[in-house]
């Protein structure tokens, strides 16, 4: 008698904005994969991941940016990384322009996006970029751009 296989169990750890953007993907896989969404970043995300790993609740994690880097260094289970690419950024900037936004701040983990610097004049949106390595730096960069 063949045993029924349980579905793959994923934990998606991210900032709530990325979770919202990914919701249609979750719906597409709903019948085949169990996906738990945890809206957290930095230390709270790491604590949530470790708890799920210890309890055996998940088979792998999905995350982006600094969360993914932190998880890869800290958990034994596989971590799938979502890469935000230039096209994603261009779509977001196009939407900002369509909504009448004059300026956009882009805060990225590790380093700024050099190609964005080269094309931002074509977009008719003022783009300021900052990079961070630590949670404290991320908060400082966001605060800095919010006040700009």
C-alpha positions as CSV (number, residue, x, y, z in Angstrom):
1,X,0.0,0.0,0.0
2,X,1.4,3.4,-1.1
3,X,1.8,6.0,1.7
4,X,0.5,9.4,1.0
5,X,3.3,12.0,0.9
6,X,2.7,15.1,2.9
7,X,3.1,18.4,1.1
8,X,6.2,20.4,1.3
9,X,6.1,22.8,4.2
10,X,7.6,26.3,3.6
11,X,7.9,29.2,5.9
12,X,8.0,32.6,4.1
13,X,9.8,35.1,6.3
14,X,9.6,38.7,5.1
15,X,8.6,42.2,5.5
16,X,4.8,42.5,5.1
17,X,5.1,44.4,1.8
18,X,6.9,41.6,0.1
19,X,4.4,39.1,1.6
20,X,1.6,41.1,0.1
21,X,3.3,41.1,-3.3
22,X,3.8,37.3,-3.1
23,X,0.2,36.5,-2.1
24,X,-0.8,35.5,-5.6
25,X,2.1,33.0,-5.8
26,X,1.0,31.5,-2.4
27,X,-2.5,31.1,-3.8
28,X,-1.2,29.4,-6.9
29,X,0.6,26.7,-4.9
30,X,-2.0,26.4,-2.1
31,X,-3.0,22.8,-3.1
32,X,0.5,21.5,-3.4
33,X,2.6,23.3,-0.7
34,X,1.8,24.4,2.8
35,X,3.1,28.0,3.1
36,X,3.2,29.8,6.4
37,X,3.8,33.5,6.1
38,X,5.6,35.2,9.0
39,X,5.8,39.0,8.6
40,X,9.1,39.7,10.4
41,X,12.6,40.8,9.7
42,X,16.0,40.6,11.4
43,X,16.0,39.1,14.9
44,X,12.3,38.4,15.1
45,X,12.5,36.5,11.8
46,X,15.5,34.5,13.0
47,X,13.7,33.6,16.3
48,X,10.7,32.5,14.3
49,X,12.8,30.4,12.0
50,X,14.7,28.7,14.8
51,X,11.5,27.8,16.6
52,X,10.0,26.3,13.5
53,X,13.3,24.4,12.7
54,X,13.4,23.0,16.3
55,X,9.8,21.9,16.2
56,X,10.1,20.3,12.8
57,X,7.2,22.4,11.5
58,X,8.9,23.3,8.2
59,X,11.0,21.8,5.5
60,X,12.6,25.0,4.2
61,X,12.5,28.8,4.4
62,X,11.9,31.4,1.8
63,X,13.1,35.0,2.3
64,X,14.8,37.9,0.6
65,X,17.7,40.3,1.3
66,X,19.1,40.6,4.8
67,X,16.6,38.1,6.2
68,X,17.8,35.4,3.7
69,X,21.4,36.2,4.4
70,X,20.8,36.0,8.2
71,X,18.8,32.7,7.9
72,X,21.5,31.1,5.6
73,X,24.1,31.8,8.3
74,X,21.9,30.6,11.2
75,X,19.7,27.7,10.3
76,X,20.4,24.2,9.0
77,X,17.3,23.9,6.8
78,X,17.5,25.1,3.2
79,X,16.8,28.8,2.5
80,X,15.5,29.9,-0.9
81,X,16.4,33.5,-1.6
82,X,14.1,35.8,-3.5
83,X,16.2,38.2,-5.6
84,X,14.6,41.5,-6.3
85,X,15.9,42.5,-9.8
86,X,16.1,45.7,-11.8
87,X,12.9,44.9,-13.6
88,X,11.0,44.7,-10.2
89,X,12.5,48.1,-9.2
90,X,11.6,49.7,-12.6
91,X,8.0,48.5,-12.3
92,X,7.8,50.0,-8.8
93,X,9.2,53.3,-10.0
94,X,6.8,53.4,-12.9
95,X,3.9,52.8,-10.5
96,X,5.3,55.6,-8.2
97,X,5.5,58.0,-11.2
98,X,1.9,57.0,-12.2
99,X,0.7,57.8,-8.7
100,X,2.4,61.2,-8.8
101,X,5.1,60.5,-6.4
102,X,8.0,62.9,-6.9
103,X,10.7,61.0,-5.0
104,X,11.4,57.4,-4.0
105,X,13.9,56.0,-1.5
106,X,15.4,52.6,-2.2
107,X,17.1,50.9,0.7
108,X,18.9,47.7,-0.1
109,X,20.9,45.1,1.8
110,X,24.6,45.1,1.0
111,X,25.0,47.7,-1.7
112,X,23.1,50.1,-3.8
113,X,22.0,49.2,-7.3
114,X,24.5,50.8,-9.6
115,X,22.5,50.4,-12.8
116,X,19.6,52.3,-11.2
117,X,21.9,55.2,-10.7
118,X,22.7,55.2,-14.5
119,X,19.0,55.2,-15.6
120,X,17.2,57.1,-12.9
121,X,17.2,60.3,-15.1
122,X,15.1,58.5,-17.6
123,X,12.4,57.7,-15.1
124,X,11.2,61.2,-14.2
125,X,11.2,60.2,-10.5
126,X,13.9,61.4,-8.1
127,X,15.5,58.2,-6.7
128,X,17.7,58.2,-3.6
129,X,19.5,55.0,-2.7
130,X,21.0,53.8,0.5
131,X,22.5,50.4,1.5
132,X,22.7,48.7,4.9
133,X,24.4,45.8,6.6
134,X,22.8,45.7,10.1
135,X,19.3,46.3,11.4
136,X,20.4,49.5,13.0
137,X,21.8,50.8,9.7
138,X,18.5,49.8,7.9
139,X,16.5,51.9,10.4
140,X,18.9,54.8,10.1
141,X,18.8,54.7,6.2
142,X,15.0,54.6,6.2
143,X,14.8,57.5,8.7
144,X,17.4,59.4,6.6
145,X,15.4,59.0,3.4
146,X,12.1,59.7,5.1
147,X,13.4,63.1,6.2
148,X,15.0,63.9,2.8
